[in-house]
């Protein structure tokens, strides 16, 4: 360190200026490095059907060390809600930044029907396209849009060359392995068969005597790791989307991940019964789950499955989570070994939740908490973004403007979402935070303390209200007994009414 007191009063002006310059250089070297001026890379990991069911959310029975570590070093969003509780429609809202405003937006075909045939425009088709417009190399691996591999074709059809998102990706990659096609891989069993090839004569779970690459998500992880190595010294920033299939049905994972659990210690649902004062049309008969016809028991609203079978299914779901978590760990290790972690923002997003026997339902497709709340974790390498837990209510449509702001990219259009960067930095959030979700001819609004759902149907009741301070498991609809509260909340609910039931043009 330079001692300024030793600079003689007789020193000439040049010597003093030189000494001060050296001192300032030394001092600047001791400062904490500032945020890079170069744009950050983005690693966006989509996990299919992952509700807020990892250790970081207080689920201490779940083995998810890699996601937990990312959450501990970044931002864990405690109250993230999707717009639609089904895969394709949820991803349409995420990618476009728009809440659904016509019926097709509630369908798994939303992206195919709305985007796959459109010519390229200055207005981007997705936020990924916006990154590409700004010079990012955009790489898609696995299921980011609805299609398992990014191409448009049916479950039992041969793959096409038609992209679901024609303008978003610089490069689209997938390794279908022995299953040959993306959709076969999506419903894969360890012997190379799939739900389609076996005509649904399958169980909804499997503990395969295979290594990680014995199921498709292991191949996806290997492909992503290989691509990260290629990007070690990029001449342009990258956006990499990596989509993992599990824990989507079938709940198939290598046996070693099943062995992480003692089934007898896996808790059953906290809310296994149908809520009081509702119409059964608010729920469903677990049709997707029951397609797996060799399951030991069928799920229905008239009767719960046995506790032993419920534990087996929950065991399978958790094993699938642990398997995906291990694949995410491979990506994190590669980021660190290549040094890419120093300038890469990591996002882990669950496309919706899942009822694990809650309200007697096995599946998504409802406007209840378990179907709408999902995992969201964002880890940024910049210190001001390291707020450990975020209680702000976040919608999936908010992710679009937030990622653009993190990368200092302007949006080309106004989206329905709003950036939550302030929440990541621990600053106060706006009042009246709400999340809107849509399904089954209904609209649901989540506030800090309440969920109000309004159904556009003839069957009563059409209003449901749940008070989470006294009923966190949504066991009783109190709308009929809370007229004044409903009247107070309805105007806020109506702000989220996009006219979807009337199929009106977007304003």
Secondary structure by P-SEA (a helix, b strand, c coil): ccccccccccccaaaaaaaaaaaaaaaaaaccccccccbbbbbbbbbcccccccccccccccccaaaaaaaaabbbbcbbbbcccccaaaaaaaaaccccccccccccccccccccccccccccccaaaaaaaaccbbbbccccccccccccccccccccccccccccccbbbbbbcccccaaaaaaccccccccccccccccccccccccccccaaaaaaaaaaaaaaaaccccbbbbbbbbbccccccccccccccccccccccccccccccccccccccccccccccccccccccccccccccaaaaaaaaaaaaaaaaaaaaaaaaaaaaaaaacccccbbbbbbbccccccccccccccccccccccbbbbbbbbcccccccccccccccccaaaaaaaaaaccccccccccccccccccccccccccccccccccbbbbbcccbbbbbbcccccccbbbbbcccccccccccccccaaaaaaaaaaaaaaccccccccccc
